[in-house]
Amino acid sequence: MPITTPFGAWKSPISPEMLAGKQISFSSLTADGDDVYWTEFRPAEALRVAIMRWRDGVITEVAPDFNARTLVHEYGGASVAVDRGRIVGSSFEDQRIYRLDGFARVPITPEPPEPRAWRYADTVFRGDWLISVREDHTASGEARNELVMIDVVGEGEPVVIATGADFYSSPRVDPEGTRLAWLAWDHPNMPWDDTQLWVAGLSDDGVSDARQIPTDGESFFQPEWAPDGTLHVASDRSGWWNLYRVDGDRLEALDAVDREFGEPGWLFGFRTYGFLEDGRLVAKSTRNGLWSLAVYEDGVAREIDLGERHASSPYLAVAGGRVWTTMGGGAEPKALLAIDPDGDFEVVATASSIEIPPDFISKPVPIVFPTSDETVAHAFYYPPANPDFVPPDGELPPLIVFSHGGPTSSTEPVLNLGVQFWTTRGFAVVDVNYRGSTGYGTEFRNALRGRWGDADVVDCVNAARHLAAEGLADPDRLAIRGGSAGGYVTLCALTFHDVFAAGASYCGVADVAALMATTHKFESRYDESLIGPMPQSAQLAHDRSPIHFADQVSCPVLVIQGADDPIVTPDQAEVFVDAMRSSGLPHSFMLIEGEDHFLGKAETVVATREAELSFYGQLFGFEPAGEIAPVKIDNFT
């Protein structure tokens, strides 16, 4: 018999320790013959990136204890390359590339003059050479990004083969090893704004006859060579990231559809399509936040039935006649699948080893809701779910609005313990894809241009109002949370609107101008599309920075910040909190030593989730179940 207990006080089978210790994320899928390699991001091991290999049905870790985490663009990605059993990886400790297939780990890039001054990512083999994106921090001022060739045995200095652009990514060698394609872009663009597609001849001496494919302000994604040597690429020139065949200077559309085959390039190594040995294209794409996988036969897409798995990560490889990719669903965590083109598939590994009884799982409900400017935004709504408890008659659940980071990113309908942690305790959750999110076409993605801190914030506010009006949430117990750009949305919502009763910011941006002055190269001019060019938009940046209006905050705020964050530096949180303290406003502040922007160490995850739960309990009038360490709320009685 369920026990009558207030929302928020339900006893959950998901502890904070489970969030920290038994989840991983997959990335950088790579095929080597019939073998498949991938990396695993492991919070329980101080955020170590492990290299894994599947061979003949057996999974083993390559180079145990090696941390294959590159810091190019700070976010990294694509830190491992393999070819005919040869394995190289970028080391987190010194950022050099190491040979990892022998008994000894041998560095093959020179020791930099300063620690981590030369960083490498997106490395690929070309015979006895490597081609890699190098980020050079040896000179004063902004880092320099280039494409370099590296002798795989470590003899000689890396040879620069492409330079002059602000950024490079996606070097891809054709099947014969005689041509190279790559992407480049310049400030103030991000890779989802305006990129360049380049093609050149390739030999042991470097590149020759490099030429840029003509463009008109479009974003390219994942150049890829088919087995017959034809270059393919995704472009958003139609208003959606569609797939094209490159024919000389022309792009020939493979299938003009209102679907996205691309993703914003926050990390290196993203792939959403590949080719079977017989030349057939396999690709996954998304529309309205739901992913699917298809095989293209004679130009016609045949979707592969993967059940309710409509969440995905942009990683895909083809090996042994099967498609390897990551998919998940509302009742299934992300998993690495090996999929036959006829539709049969095998679950190779899962991102979470925690099994939740089905009755405790809150499944996502896609919603579309009205927002400002006579338009709509999107979200996934998760109702409270716990068969052991029922609320008192007439009580509505507290609601937590999740605001994703980026902001050029998205949320997806996947079994996420970070959501279920709340819903099993009696919270409702709405995970918002505000204007500016990806997966809904270029127009929706660009709707945040010039309106960061405005349209995204209004959409999150209206998601909460919509659910309260529908009788699905208590209008007096609305909360909002987010990290990084999602933390910025949180702080803006609490500073410039009076809708929420609580909020939690994880490494959130409080000062737009300071962010652009102190952040890393990759995002240093991101504000020019999100706010406007400087200095013309300096006043607008000021007006949309919560740090200047902290005395207007409408409710208590929990501010959590990594002390070693190089992206949103700690002074932003410290100044914001000092202003709240001076104004006598209720708040809690956690400055966590040894943590960066990801706040991903196991002990940090436990401490912050307990603090957030305690924070809401004190504000919303319930006692959390279990042994939860209370957080002190300053200026709160």
N, C-alpha and C positions, 0 to 999 in steps of 0.2 A: 504494500500500500504506500503510495507516494506521501511524503511528509510535507505539510504546508509550511513553507519557509519563504521569507522575502527574497525577491530577486537580488542577485549579487552575493547572497549568503549561502548559496547551494554548494555542497561539497562536490568537488570535481575530481575525476580520475586522472586529470592532467596536472601535474605539479610543475612549478617553475624549473625544477631540475630536469624534467623531461624535455622542456624547450631547449635546454642548454646542451644536454649530453647525447641525445640519440637522434640527431638530425644532421644531415649533410646536404650539400647541393652539388649537382653534376655540372661539368663544363668541358669544353674543348675536346669533343669527340674526334678521334683520328683513326683512320683505317691504315693498316699495314699488311697487305695481302689479305689473309683471312683473319688476322688478329685485329683486335679493336682496343684502343687505348682511350682513356679519359682521365680527367682530374676530379678530385673530390675536395671541396672546401669543408674543413672539419673544425667547427667551433670548439669542440671538446678538447682539441689539441692545439689550443692557442692560435686558432685560425690557420693551421697548417694546410697547404694544398698538396695532397698526396697524388701520386701517379699510379693508376690502376691499369691492368691488362687482362683482357679475356682471350684465352687461347684454348681451343678444343674443349670448351665447356668449363674451364677452370679459371677462376679469378685470382690473380695474385697482385701484390703491390710491388712495383718496381722501385728500387732504391729506397727502401724503408727509411723513414726519418728525414728524407730529403724534403725541403719545403720549396715546391715549384711555384713560387708566387712572384710575378714580375710587378714592378711599380711604374711601368710606362703609363703615362696619363694618370698615375696614382691608382686607377682602378684595375689596370692590368688585363689579364686574359691571354689565352693562347700562349702559354708559357712552355709548352712541350712540342717537340717534333720527332717523328719516327720515320725510318726508311730502311727496309730490309733488315730489320732487327737492330739497327743503330738507333739510339735514343739520346736526345739532348734535352736539357731543361734549364730554365733560368732559375737561379738560386735567390731566395728571398734575402739571405744574409748579406750577400755582396753584389747581387744583380748580375753576376757573370754567367755565361752559358757553360754548362758542364756536360761532358760525355758521361752517360749513366749506364751504358750497356756492358761495361767491363767490371772487373772486381774492384777497381779503384775509380773514384769520381775525379775526373780530370778536367780542369778548366781549359776551355779552348778560346776564350776571349781574354784580351790583356787585362792586367790588374789596373784599375783606373787610378789617376793621381789622388783622388779623394774617394772615400767610401761611397759606393752606389752612384758614382758620377756618370758611369756608362750603363744604361739599362737596355734590355732587349726584349722584344715581344713579336708575336705573329711570325715566328721563324718557320721556314720551309726548307726542305732538302732540294738540291739540284746536283745530283751526282755526288762528288766529294766536296761540294760547297754548300754552305747555308746562306740563305737570303733572309734578312731580318730587319725589322724596324728598330733603329737605335735612337735612344733619347740621350742627348749629351748635355750634362750639367756642369761641364768643366769651366765654362766661361761665365763671367758675371752677366746678370740680366736673365732673360728668358732662355729656357732650354732649347737646344736645336735638335730637330727631328730629321732623320735621313733614312734611306734604304742602304744597307751595306751587304757586301758579300764576305763570308768568313770561311776560311779553310777549316774543314771539319776535323782535321787533326791538330789544329791550333797553331799552324806555322804562319808567321807573318802577321801584319796588322790587318784589321778589317778594311775593305776597299769600299769607298762610297760610290754607289751607282745611281743614286737619285737624291738630289738636294735642291733647296730653293723654296719649296713649299713649307708651310708652317706645320703640316701634319701628313703622315703617311699611314696606310694600312693595307691589309689584304693582298700582299704579294702572292701571285699564283703562277706557277710554272706549267707550261703546256706539256702534253704527254711525251713529246719528243725532246723536251728540255732546251728548245731553241727560241722560245718566246716567253716573255714575262708580262703579266698584266698587274696593275696595282691601282689603288685609289689614293688621291691626295686632296687636300683642301687647305684653305687659308683663313686666317682671322678676317672678319669676326664670325665666320660660319662655324657651325657644328656639323658633324657628319650627316645629320638628317636634314640639313638646310641646302647646301650647294657644294657638291663634290666634283672632282675630275676623275675620269677614267682614262688611264694611260696604257699603252701597249708598246713593247719594244722588242728588238731582237736580243737574244741572250746567248752568251758564250762564256768560257772560262775567263775572258778578258773583261767581262762586264756586260753592259747593255749598249745597244746601237739603234740608231734610227727611231728614237723614242717619239711617239706622237700622241697627242691628246684627242680622244673621240669628241667631236663637237657636241656641246651641251647648251642648254638654255635655262640655267638656274635650277637644275634638278639634283636630287639626291640619288646617288648610286649605292648599291648594296651587293656585296658578295660576287665579285667577278669569279667565274668558274669555267674551266675548260671541259668540254665534253670529250669522250673517248676518241672521237674523230678529229679533234683539234679545233672545234668550233667554240668560240668564246661566247659565254652567256653572262648576263648580269641582271639584277633587279634595278628598276628605276621608278621614281614616283611621277614621271612626266604626265601620266594620265590622270593624276589625282589619287592614285593608289600605287603602292610598291608592287608593280607587276614584273613578270619575267620577259626578257628580250634575248634574242639572238643577235650578236654583233656581226654585221656584214659590211666590211670596210669601214666607212664612216657613218653607216646607217644602223639604226636599231630596229629590228623586226619583232613585233609583239608575238609572243607565243600563244597567249590567251588573255584577251582584254576582259578582265573581270573586276568587280568591286570587292576585291580582297587584297590583303596585305601579305606579300611574300618577304617583306623586309622588317627589320627591327632597328631601333635607334642604337647606334654603335657606341654604347657606353663602355663595352669591353671589346677586346680583340677576339677574333676567332668565331664570330657568329656565322652559322650556316643554316639555311632552311631548305636547301635543295641539293641534289646530287644526281649521279647517273649510274644506272645498272650497267653490267658489262655489255649487254646488248644495245646500249645507247638510250634506253628508255629513261625519261626524266621522272624522278620522284621528288615531291615537294610538299611542304606543309605551309599552310597559310591561315590567316585569321580574318574574321569579320565579326564586329560587335562583341569582341572579347572571347570568341570561341574559335579554337584551332581545329584543323582537320588535316589529314595526310592523304595524298592522292598519287596515283601512278598515271602518267600520261602515255597513252597508246594511240598512235596516229593523230596526235594533237588533241585528243579527247581525254579529259580528266576522269579517272575512275577512283572514287573515294574509298579508302580502306576503313572498314568498320572496326573501331577500337572501343566500342561500347560508349560509356559516358566520359571517356577521357578527352576533354576539350581544353585542357590547360597544357601549356608546353613551354619549353625553353628553346632558344634559337641555336640548337646544336643538332647536327645530323651527319651521319657517315654511312657509306655503303661498303660492306665487306661480306665475302662469302655468299653473295647472292641475296643478302638480306639488308634491310634498311635499319639502321640503329639510330634511335632518337629518344628523347625524354618526353614523356606525356604523363598527365595526371588528370584527376577529376574531382568532383565535389565530395566523393566518398573514397577516393583513392589518392594517396600521396604521389608526388612525382616519382616516376620510375624510369629506369633505362630499359627500353624495349628493343628486342630484335624481331623484326617484322618481315615475313615473307611477302613478296609482291601479291600473292593470291589472297592474303588477308590473315593467315595464321600468324600468331606472335607469341613470344616468350618474354616473361618478365625476368630480366637478368639481375637487376639490383634495384633496391628502393631507397628513397631519400630518408625514410624514417623507419626504424625498427619497432616503433610503438604501435600496438594494435588497439584501436578504440572500438568498443562494442557498438554495433550499428545504431542502437537506440540513442547513443550519446552524440552522434554526429549531426551537426547542423549543416544541411546542404544549402549551397548558394542559390538564391533566386534572382535571376537577372531582372533589373528594373530600369525603366526609362522615366525620368521625371522632368517636369518643367523647371526652367531656370530663367535667368535674365535674358534680355535681348530677343524675346520671343523664340527661344530655342530650347533644346533639351540637353541633358547630360545623362550619363550611364553609371550604373553601380551594381554590385552584388549584395543582396540583403541576406543576412543570416539570423534567423530567429533563435531565441534561447532553446536549448535542448538538453534535458536531463530527466530520464524516466523516474528517478528517485524522489523528485520534488515537484510540487506545484506551488504557485504563488497564492497569497491571500486573495480573497475575492475582490475584484475591482482594481487590483494593482497592475500597472503597466510597467514593462521592463525599462531599466536605464538603457540608453543607446550610446554606443561608441562609434563615432565616425572615423574611419581609417582614411588617411590621406597619403597616397603613395609618394615616393621620392621622384627625383628626376630634375624638373617636372616632366620632361619628355620621356615618359615611360607609361606603364599601365599595371593594373592589377588583373588577376585572372581567377577563374572558379576552380580552385584546387583545394584538396584537403590540407589545411594549414593549421598546425597545432597552435600557432600564434593567434589565430582566430578562435579555434575551439577552446582554448584556455579561458576565454571570456564567455562564450555561449554556454558552456557546460556549467558556469557559475550563475547563469541567469541574466546575462547581458544580451541585448540584441546588438548586432554589428552591421554596419553598412560600409562596404569597401568601394570607394568612389573612383570612377574614371572621369575626372573633370575635363573640361575643355583644355586641350593641349596634350591629352593622353593619346597613345598610339593604338592602332588596331581598328580605327574608325575612318581612315582615309586622311589624305593630306590636309583638306580643308579643316577638319576637326582638330588635327594636330597643330595647325598653324593658328587656330583661334586664340591661342594664348599669346601670340606675338604682340608686344606692347601692353599686355594686360596681366602680366605676372603679378600676383598679390591682389588681383581683382577678380577676374573671371573664375579662376580655380577656387578662390576662397568663397565666392558667392555660390558656386556649385555645391561645395561641401555644406554650406549653411542651408541651402535649399534641399539637399538630400535629407538632412535632419528634420527640417520643417515638413517635408513631404511625408515622412514616416510617422511623425507625430500627428499630422492631420489625418492619416489613415488609421489611427488608433493602434499603431504598432510600437510606439515608444512613448515614454513619459516625457511630456514637454518640459518638465521642471528638472529632469535628470539627463540632460544631453551633454555628452563629452566628445572631445575631438583629440586625436593623437596622430603623430606622424614623425618621420625622421628626415633630416636634411631638407630638401625642398618641401617635403611633407610637414616637417617641423616649422618651416616658414609659413605654410598655409595655416597651421595650427596657431601660431603666434599672431598672424594677421586676423584670423577669425575671432580670437579672444580680445584683440586690441581695438579692432574697427567695427565689431558687431557685438550685439548683446543677445545672443541666442543660447550659448552654452553655459553650463554650470561648472565645468572643469575642463582641463586640457593637459596634455603631456607632450612636451617637445623633446625629441631625441636629436641632438646635434643640429638643431634648427637654425636657419638663417634669421638673424634679427636686424642686420644692417646690410642692405644691398650694396651700397658703395664700398663698405669695408670688405665685403666678400670679394668683390672684383679687384680690390687693391691688394689683397693678401692671398687669394687662392692660387691654385696651381695653373700652369699654362693652358691646359686643355679647356678649362671653363672660364679663363680670365676675361673673355669678352662675350660670354654667353648672354650677359645682360643686355647687349645691344639689340638682340632680337626679342628678349623677354620684356625689357623696359623701354629701351631706345638708345640711340647713340649718345655717347658722352662727349663734351659736357652739356650738350643741349638738353639732355633728360635728367640732369642732376637733381633738379627740384622734384621731379616725379619719383626718382629713386628715394629721395629723402622722405617724401610723403607716403611711400609704401614700405617704409622700414619701421617695424614695431619698436625698435630701440629708442626712437625719438618720441614715442607716445606711450611709454610704459605706464605712465600714471593714469592712462585710460583703460587699462586692462579690466575686463568686466567680471572676472571670476578667478578663483585660485588656479595657479599654474605649477605643474611639476616640470622643472627644467633639468635635463640630463645631458651631460657633455663629456666627451673624451678629452683628457688633458693633452693628448698628443695628436689631436686632429689637425692635419695639414690642409683640409679643404674648407671647413668652417672652423676657424680658429677659436680657441676658448674665450678670448676676450669679448667676443660677441655675447656669449651667455653671461659672462661675469658682469658686463656693463648693464645688460638688461635686468639681471637679478638685483644689482645694486640700486637701480632706479625703482624697482618694485619695493625693495626694502625701505628706501627713503620715503616712499609714498605711503608706507604702512599697509601695502597690499599683501594678501595671503599668498604664500608660495613655498615650494620646496626646491632645493638645489642640490644636485649630485654632480660633483666634478670628479671624474674617475681617472685616477692615475694609471698610466700604462695602456690606456685605450686610445684608439684612433677614431676615424669617422664611422667605422663599422660597428663599434660597440658589441663585438661578437664573442668575446671570451666567455667561457661557461659561467664563471663566477659573476661576471657582469650581467649576463642574461638573468640569472637567478635574482640578484639583488635589485635590478631595475623593475622586473615584473612584480616582485613582492612589494616594492615601494609604490608602484602604480596602483596595484590592487588595494593596498592600505589607504592610499590617497583618496581613491573613489569611495571606499567604505566610510571614511570619516566625513566626506562631503555629502554623500547620498544617504547616510543614516542606516548602514547595515554593518554587521560584524562579519568579516570574511571567515570562511571555514578554514580549519587547519591552523598550523603554526606559521603565521605570517609576521615577519618582522615589521613593526609599525614604522612609518616615516613621520618625521616631525614636520608640521606645516607652520612656518613662521607667520606671525601676525594673524593667526586664526584662533578663534575662541568658540 
